Amino acid sequence: MKKIVLLPLDERPCNYDFPYKLFHNNNSSGGLAPFNNDSNLVSPHKFPVEKASSCNLDFQIVRPDKLGDKKMPANTAEIQEFLKKSCKAADALVISIDTLVYGGLIPSRLHHYSVEEIQERLEIIKELKQDNENLKIYAFHCIMRCPENSSDDEEPDYYENCGAEIHKIGELEHKGRLGMEVGEELTDLHKKVKREYLEDYTHRRKVNLAMNLLTLDYVKNGYIDFMIIPQDDSAKYGFTAMDQEIVREKINNDLLQDQVLMYPGADEVAMTLLARVVNKMNGRTPNIYVKYASIHAPYLIPAYEDRTLGETLKYQIMAAGCIQTESPTEADLILAVSAPANEMLEASAQPVKNQNYCVERNLTEFVSYIEEQLNQGKPVTIGDNSFVNGADLELIALLNKRNLLMKVAGYAGWNTSSNTLGTAISQGVLYLYRNNCKEHRDFLVERYIEDAGYCAVVRKYIIQHELEKLGMNYFDVKESNGIVSVLVREKLQEFVDSKLSSIAEKVCINQVYMPWRRMFEIGLDASYKI
């Protein structure tokens, strides 16, 4: 049995549980699913489409028992010991550099470490390689974000008062460097933001950028085999975009373009890299055909991202160890992308009746295409990025009406477009190997319940109708397992019964909790009984 060590980005379910639930092998018998090697097939990498009763991937995922708690970093010394112990006999390591050196994603935005302190923590990667020469290391390391909203939920305390201004300063400084006219606005903003705040923020960015560049040296020198540099909440101009330019220049100068990919995303990357590991272990490069619901979708710049959807998708597919094909007949997997034309809205805005969603996008044809491909035995995974922060409820209704919910190879519709696409691609890749096993069914059901039920419906309801009378707010619901989690579970059950009616009798919601004691995400355990 192969052993893969995973050091997640943080302790949230999307980072800690999603990769484990999706990829961990609970079948002790192991054994890879047989490939169809019929030479008469169009694709030389044809995967089996027959159903299997249990997971056939012969590897296990090993992860730390404990990480941090939001702004409280994980114990980096304990992480070092975990890695030393776990990697000695491992075949691959999927590692978050942010967790290794800062203790997690949020701590990477709050720390006061020097470059020298962080460099010392990174040294363990060399040690792991020396102790196990067969270990393949797949790393990911975020470029520090600069959100446009004033909130200290995931940023330093002062960001609550001047976050929008700091973001704007970065945007204007970047435009000024490019020769664009910025007028007096930049000077006025510097007067509004306390100098000590801006110095603290920009100093941390410099330290983190130095670490981004150092990890590239680790790739160049063979300590890291492959790396993704995801951009969390990115934009075309600003501090993050300027850092990206510096990182890209080093990637190009060192000719690392085929070993280091940089594109929007973050919380989905561990799953993407695990999909890549699976493909590499089996010597396979699945062909993926992208089916858009709108012909304009590839040219859309998704919310919270810095480039067109079509370009990001190329990176997402390549990062997972796959290749995009222009022919559905040659594809091993169809990726169905529900994005609208021109502008992507928040899921809370539904129902939406505008040209981008209702005229320049044909959702009926989109679902019919999915159904036809499934009928022909072609696996289809759905990247439901119609909206950010939740699923497209019209799409869910059509899938439910046509009894397609449990027939697809994957579905995701959460947070950003890249979070959604990376999750859907990873599910689809794994489905090619293990088909319709229990782990696939349970994870698929959880995506419908959380992405559609919670993100698109229940979260909005609880915020508008329950929090204030409970003396709570969006950022503080007091407990992980309290009255809010009870209310959420009740509403999710109503959603399953009414909106997932074609599968409701087989769906069981086992647990709901609020991992960071806020409304943005939930922890969910659900199952599908056959």
C-alpha positions in Angstrom: 0.0 0.0 0.0 1.3 3.5 -0.9 1.6 6.1 1.8 0.9 9.8 1.2 1.6 12.3 4.0 -0.6 15.4 4.0 0.1 18.6 5.8 -3.1 20.7 5.2 -3.3 24.5 4.9 -5.2 24.7 8.1 -7.8 22.9 10.3 -11.0 24.0 8.5 -12.9 21.1 7.0 -12.2 22.2 3.4 -8.5 21.8 4.0 -8.3 19.2 6.7 -11.3 16.9 5.9 -12.1 17.3 2.2 -8.7 15.8 1.0 -8.9 13.0 3.5 -12.5 12.1 2.9 -12.0 12.1 -0.8 -8.7 10.3 -1.1 -8.1 8.2 2.0 -8.5 4.5 1.3 -10.7 2.7 3.9 -10.6 -0.5 2.0 -7.8 -2.6 3.5 -7.9 -5.0 0.5 -6.5 -2.3 -1.7 -5.8 -3.0 -5.4 -6.1 -0.5 -8.3 -9.1 -0.6 -10.5 -8.3 -2.3 -13.9 -7.8 0.0 -16.8 -9.5 -0.7 -20.1 -6.5 -1.1 -22.5 -8.6 -1.9 -25.6 -6.4 -0.6 -28.4 -9.5 0.1 -30.6 -10.6 2.9 -28.2 -10.1 6.5 -29.4 -8.3 7.5 -26.2 -5.0 5.7 -25.3 -5.8 6.6 -21.7 -9.3 5.2 -21.6 -10.5 4.7 -18.0 -13.1 2.1 -16.9 -16.7 3.3 -16.5 -18.2 0.3 -14.9 -19.4 0.7 -11.3 -17.4 -0.6 -8.3 -18.8 -1.3 -4.9 -15.9 0.0 -2.9 -12.8 2.1 -3.3 -10.0 0.4 -5.1 -7.1 2.9 -4.7 -4.3 1.2 -2.9 -2.9 4.0 -0.7 -3.5 5.7 2.7 -3.4 9.4 3.7 -1.6 10.3 6.9 -2.3 13.7 8.4 -1.5 15.5 11.7 -3.9 14.8 14.6 -4.0 18.5 15.5 -3.4 21.8 13.9 -4.2 25.4 15.0 -7.4 27.3 15.7 -8.0 30.1 13.2 -5.7 32.9 14.4 -3.9 30.6 16.8 -1.1 28.9 14.8 -0.4 25.2 14.8 2.7 24.2 16.9 5.4 24.2 14.2 7.7 22.1 16.4 5.1 19.4 16.6 4.6 19.6 12.8 8.3 19.1 12.3 8.2 15.9 14.4 5.1 14.7 12.6 6.9 15.1 9.3 10.1 13.4 10.4 8.2 10.4 11.7 5.6 10.1 8.9 7.8 10.7 5.9 10.5 8.1 6.5 8.5 5.3 4.7 6.2 7.5 2.6 5.9 7.6 -1.1 4.7 11.2 -1.4 4.2 14.4 0.7 1.6 17.0 -0.1 2.6 19.9 2.1 1.4 23.4 2.8 4.5 25.6 3.2 2.3 28.2 5.1 1.4 25.6 7.7 5.0 24.4 7.9 6.6 27.8 8.5 3.7 30.0 9.9 1.4 27.5 11.5 -1.5 28.0 9.0 -3.0 30.3 6.4 -4.4 32.9 8.8 -1.2 33.0 11.0 0.8 33.7 7.8 -1.0 37.1 7.8 -0.4 37.9 11.4 3.1 36.7 12.4 6.1 38.7 13.4 8.8 36.2 12.5 12.0 37.2 10.8 13.1 35.7 7.5 15.9 33.8 9.4 13.4 32.2 11.7 11.2 31.0 8.9 14.1 29.8 6.8 15.2 27.5 9.6 11.7 25.9 9.6 11.9 25.3 5.9 15.1 23.4 6.2 13.2 20.2 7.3 12.3 19.7 3.6 15.9 19.0 2.8 16.1 16.6 5.8 13.0 14.7 4.6 14.5 14.2 1.2 17.8 13.1 2.6 16.1 10.5 4.9 13.9 9.2 2.1 15.4 9.5 -1.3 12.2 8.0 -2.9 9.9 10.7 -1.3 8.2 12.9 -3.9 7.3 16.3 -2.4 4.4 18.3 -3.8 4.2 21.7 -2.1 1.9 24.7 -2.2 2.7 28.2 -0.8 0.2 31.1 -1.0 1.1 34.7 -2.0 -0.3 36.8 0.8 -3.6 38.3 -0.1 -4.9 41.8 0.4 -8.7 41.8 0.7 -10.6 44.9 -0.4 -13.0 44.9 2.6 -12.3 46.3 6.1 -12.5 43.2 8.3 -10.2 41.8 10.9 -11.8 38.3 10.9 -8.8 36.8 9.1 -6.5 39.8 9.1 -4.6 41.9 11.7 -6.8 43.8 14.1 -6.2 47.2 12.5 -7.6 45.8 9.2 -11.1 46.3 10.7 -10.5 50.1 10.5 -8.4 50.6 7.4 -8.4 47.4 5.4 -10.1 49.0 2.4 -7.7 51.8 2.4 -4.6 49.5 2.6 -6.0 47.6 -0.4 -6.5 50.8 -2.3 -3.0 52.0 -1.5 -1.6 48.8 -3.0 -3.8 49.2 -6.1 -2.8 52.8 -6.7 0.9 52.2 -6.0 0.8 49.3 -8.6 -1.0 51.5 -11.2 1.6 54.3 -10.5 4.5 52.0 -11.2 2.8 51.1 -14.5 2.6 54.8 -15.5 -1.1 55.1 -14.9 -2.5 58.4 -13.5 -3.4 58.1 -9.7 -3.7 61.8 -8.9 -3.9 62.9 -5.2 -5.8 59.9 -4.0 -2.7 58.0 -3.0 -1.4 60.9 -1.0 -4.7 61.3 0.8 -4.9 57.6 1.6 -1.5 57.6 3.2 -2.7 60.4 5.5 -5.7 58.3 6.5 -3.9 55.1 7.4 -1.6 55.1 10.5 2.0 54.8 9.5 2.6 52.0 12.0 -0.2 49.9 10.5 1.0 50.2 6.9 4.6 49.5 8.0 3.5 46.4 9.9 1.5 45.2 6.9 4.1 45.9 4.2 7.0 44.4 6.3 5.1 41.1 6.7 4.5 41.1 3.0 8.2 41.5 2.4 9.0 38.6 4.7 6.4 36.4 3.1 7.6 37.3 -0.4 11.1 36.3 0.6 9.8 32.9 1.6 7.9 32.5 -1.7 11.2 33.2 -3.5 13.1 30.8 -1.2 10.8 27.9 -1.9 11.4 28.4 -5.6 15.1 27.7 -4.9 14.0 24.5 -3.2 12.3 23.5 -6.4 15.3 24.5 -8.5 17.6 22.4 -6.3 15.4 19.3 -6.4 14.1 19.3 -2.8 10.5 20.1 -4.0 9.4 18.1 -7.0 6.4 20.2 -7.9 4.8 23.3 -6.5 1.6 25.4 -6.8 1.6 29.1 -5.8 -2.1 29.8 -5.3 -3.5 33.3 -5.0 -6.2 33.7 -2.4 -8.6 36.6 -3.2 -6.5 38.0 -6.0 -7.0 41.1 -8.2 -5.5 42.6 -11.3 -3.8 45.5 -9.4 -2.4 45.7 -5.8 0.1 44.4 -3.4 -0.6 40.8 -4.3 -0.3 41.4 -8.0 3.0 43.2 -7.5 4.4 40.3 -5.5 3.1 37.9 -8.2 5.2 39.8 -10.8 8.3 39.3 -8.8 7.6 35.6 -8.2 6.8 35.0 -11.9 10.0 36.7 -12.9 12.0 34.3 -10.8 10.1 31.3 -12.1 10.8 32.4 -15.7 14.5 33.2 -15.0 15.1 29.8 -13.4 13.0 28.0 -16.1 10.7 26.5 -13.5 7.4 27.0 -15.5 6.9 23.2 -15.8 7.4 22.6 -12.1 5.8 25.7 -10.5 2.2 26.8 -11.4 0.8 30.1 -10.2 -3.0 30.8 -10.4 -6.0 31.8 -8.3 -7.1 29.5 -5.6 -6.1 28.2 -2.1 -8.4 25.9 -0.2 -8.8 23.4 -3.0 -5.0 22.9 -3.7 -4.4 19.9 -1.5 -7.0 18.0 -3.4 -5.5 19.1 -6.7 -2.1 17.9 -5.7 -3.5 14.6 -4.4 -5.1 14.1 -7.8 -1.7 14.8 -9.4 -0.1 12.2 -7.1 -2.6 9.6 -8.0 -2.1 10.2 -11.7 1.7 10.2 -11.4 1.7 7.0 -9.3 -0.3 5.3 -12.1 1.5 6.8 -15.0 -1.7 8.3 -16.4 -2.6 11.7 -17.8 -6.4 11.9 -18.1 -7.8 13.9 -21.0 -10.4 16.5 -19.8 -12.9 18.2 -22.1 -14.5 21.4 -20.8 -18.2 22.0 -21.5 -19.3 25.6 -20.8 -22.9 26.6 -20.1 -22.1 29.9 -21.9 -19.8 30.5 -24.9 -18.8 33.8 -23.1 -17.8 32.1 -19.9 -14.1 31.4 -20.8 -13.6 35.2 -21.1 -15.2 36.1 -17.8 -12.9 37.2 -14.9 -14.5 35.5 -11.9 -15.1 37.4 -8.7 -12.0 37.6 -6.4 -9.7 36.5 -9.2 -7.3 38.3 -11.6 -7.6 36.5 -15.0 -10.1 35.0 -17.3 -11.8 31.7 -16.4 -10.5 29.9 -19.5 -6.8 30.6 -18.6 -7.3 29.6 -15.0 -8.9 26.3 -16.0 -5.8 25.4 -18.1 -3.7 25.7 -14.9 -6.3 23.8 -12.8 -6.4 20.9 -15.2 -2.6 20.8 -15.6 -2.0 21.1 -11.9 -4.1 17.9 -11.3 -1.8 16.0 -13.7 -4.3 16.1 -16.6 -4.5 17.7 -20.0 -7.2 19.6 -21.7 -8.6 18.2 -24.9 -10.7 19.9 -27.5 -12.6 16.8 -28.3 -15.2 15.2 -26.0 -14.8 11.8 -27.8 -11.2 11.8 -26.8 -11.9 12.8 -23.3 -11.6 10.5 -20.3 -13.6 13.0 -18.3 -16.0 15.9 -19.1 -15.8 19.0 -16.9 -19.1 20.8 -17.1 -18.7 24.5 -16.1 -21.8 26.5 -15.3 -20.3 30.0 -15.2 -22.4 32.9 -16.7 -21.4 35.5 -19.2 -19.5 38.7 -18.3 -20.1 39.0 -14.5 -20.2 36.5 -11.6 -22.5 37.4 -8.7 -22.8 36.1 -5.1 -25.0 33.1 -4.6 -27.0 35.1 -2.0 -28.3 37.2 -4.9 -30.5 34.4 -6.2 -32.9 34.3 -7.9 -31.0 36.3 -10.6 -32.9 37.4 -13.8 -30.4 39.2 -16.0 -28.9 38.7 -19.4 -25.6 37.2 -18.2 -27.4 34.3 -16.5 -30.7 34.0 -18.4 -30.0 35.0 -22.0 -26.3 34.5 -22.6 -26.2 31.2 -20.8 -28.2 28.1 -21.8 -28.6 26.0 -18.6 -31.2 23.7 -20.2 -28.9 22.7 -23.0 -26.1 22.4 -20.4 -28.0 19.8 -18.3 -29.2 18.0 -21.4 -25.6 17.7 -22.5 -24.6 16.3 -19.1 -27.4 13.7 -19.3 -26.5 12.6 -22.8 -22.8 12.2 -21.9 -23.7 10.2 -18.9 -26.0 8.0 -20.9 -23.1 7.3 -23.3 -21.0 6.1 -20.3 -18.8 9.2 -20.2 -17.9 10.4 -16.6 -19.0 14.1 -16.0 -17.9 16.2 -13.1 -19.7 19.6 -12.5 -17.8 22.8 -11.6 -20.8 24.8 -10.5 -19.2 28.3 -10.5 -22.3 30.1 -11.7 -21.9 32.2 -8.5 -19.3 32.7 -5.8 -20.0 31.5 -2.3 -22.7 29.0 -3.2 -24.4 26.8 -5.8 -26.7 27.6 -8.6 -30.1 26.6 -7.3 -31.7 26.4 -10.7 -29.0 23.9 -11.8 -29.6 21.8 -8.7 -33.3 21.8 -9.4 -32.7 20.5 -12.9 -30.3 17.8 -11.8 -32.8 16.8 -9.2 -35.7 16.7 -11.6 -33.8 14.5 -14.1 -32.4 12.2 -11.4 -28.8 13.1 -12.2 -27.5 14.1 -8.8 -25.8 10.8 -7.9 -24.9 9.8 -11.5 -22.1 12.4 -12.0 -18.4 11.9 -11.2 -18.2 15.0 -9.1 -19.9 18.2 -8.1 -18.7 21.4 -6.3 -20.2 24.9 -6.0 -18.5 26.6 -3.0 -16.5 29.8 -2.2 -14.5 31.0 -5.2 -14.6 29.8 -8.8 -11.1 28.2 -8.4 -12.1 26.5 -5.1 -15.0 25.0 -7.0 -13.2 23.9 -10.1 -10.2 22.4 -8.2 -12.6 20.3 -6.1 -14.7 19.2 -9.1 -11.6 18.2 -11.1 -10.2 16.2 -8.2 -13.4 14.3 -7.7 -13.6 13.5 -11.4 -10.0 12.3 -11.5 -10.5 10.0 -8.5 -13.8 8.7 -10.0 -11.8 7.5 -13.1 -9.9 5.1 -10.7 -12.4 4.0 -8.1 -15.8 4.7 -9.8 -19.0 4.7 -7.7 -17.6 3.8 -4.3 -18.9 4.8 -0.9 -16.4 7.6 -0.4 -17.4 9.1 -3.7 -21.1 9.0 -2.9 -20.8 10.4 0.6 -18.5 13.3 -0.5 -20.9 14.0 -3.4 -23.9 14.2 -1.1 -22.0 16.5 1.3 -21.2 18.9 -1.6 -24.9 19.2 -2.4 -25.9 19.7 1.2 -23.2 22.2 2.0 -22.6 24.0 -1.3 -26.3 24.3 -2.3 -28.1 23.8 1.0 -25.9 25.8 3.3 -24.0 28.3 1.2 -26.8 29.2 -1.2 -29.9 29.0 1.2 -29.5 28.2 4.9 -26.6 30.6 5.7 -28.6 33.5 4.4 -31.7 32.5 6.3 -29.9 32.1 9.6 -28.1 35.4 9.2 -31.3 37.3 8.4 -33.8 35.6 10.7 -32.0 34.0 13.7 -28.6 35.6 14.7 -29.8 39.0 16.0 -32.4 37.5 18.4 -29.7 35.1 19.6 -27.4 37.9 20.4 -24.9 36.7 17.8 -23.4 38.0 14.5 -21.9 36.6 11.3 -18.4 36.5 12.8 -19.3 35.1 16.2 -21.8 32.3 16.9 -20.2 31.5 20.3 -19.8 27.8 20.0 -18.8 25.1 17.5 -21.7 22.9 18.7 -24.4 25.2 19.9 -27.8 26.5 19.1 -26.7 27.7 15.6 -25.4 24.3 14.6 -28.8 22.8 15.7 -30.7 25.4 13.6 -28.5 24.9 10.6 -29.0 21.1 10.8 -32.7 21.5 10.9 -32.8 23.8 7.9 -30.4 21.6 6.0 -32.7 18.7 6.5 -35.6 20.7 5.1 -33.5 21.6 2.1 -32.6 17.9 1.5 -36.3 16.9 1.8 -37.6 19.6 -0.6 -34.7 20.4 -3.0 -32.9 17.1 -3.2 -36.1 15.1 -3.2 -34.9 12.5 -5.7 -32.3 11.2 -3.2 -33.7 12.5 0.1 -34.7 9.0 1.4 -31.1 7.8 1.1 -29.4 10.9 2.6 -28.4 11.0 6.3 -27.0 14.2 7.9 -24.9 12.8 10.7 -23.3 15.9 12.1 -23.2 19.7 11.6 -20.9 22.1 13.5 -19.3 25.6 13.1 -15.6 25.0 13.0 -14.4 28.6 13.4 -17.6 29.6 15.3 -18.7 31.9 12.5 -21.2 31.7 9.7 -18.9 31.5 6.7 -18.4 27.7 6.7 -19.8 24.6 8.4 -18.3 21.2 9.3 -20.5 18.5 7.9 -20.7 14.7 8.0 -23.3 13.1 5.8 -23.7 9.8 4.1 -25.7 8.2 1.2 -27.2 4.8 1.8 -27.7 2.4 -1.1 
